[in-house]
Amino acid sequence: MKKTVVLIICINLAFAFTCKGLLSKYDAPNPEQKTMKQLKRWYKKHVNKIPEYLQDDVLECLIDNAADNPNKETIAGE
């Protein structure tokens, strides 16, 4: 029983520190539908709600997945 509870807690913690987990936790917009400029504006408005140790991670997740990021991998036909 204890192992199951510990496993569930570990899975929740792992999800919380993924990009999707971080963005959903702070109600960030979907970065795949926004430009980098729009995402940076959102970040500046909401940075005070994000703990200092996660601020860089949230910004990085937003920019890495931005619709107009030239470094983002693209799939042919999309």
C-alpha positions, 0 to 999 in steps of 0.5 A, a space after each residue: 500500500 505504501 509503495 503505491 502511494 509513493 509511486 503515485 506521488 512520484 508520478 505527480 511530481 515528475 509531471 509537475 516539472 515537465 513543460 506541460 505540467 508547468 504551463 498548465 499549473 500556471 495557466 499559460 497559453 498554448 505556446 504552439 498557437 502563440 508567437 514568441 512576442 505574445 508569450 514574452 508579454 504573457 510571461 512579463 504580466 504573470 512572472 510575479 505568480 511564478 516562484 523564482 526557482 521555476 521562472 526560467 523553466 517556464 519561460 524556456 518551455 514557452 519559447 521552446 514550443 512557440 509557433 514561430 520559433 525557428 529552432 523548433 522541429 517541424 514535420 513535413 506536411 504540417 
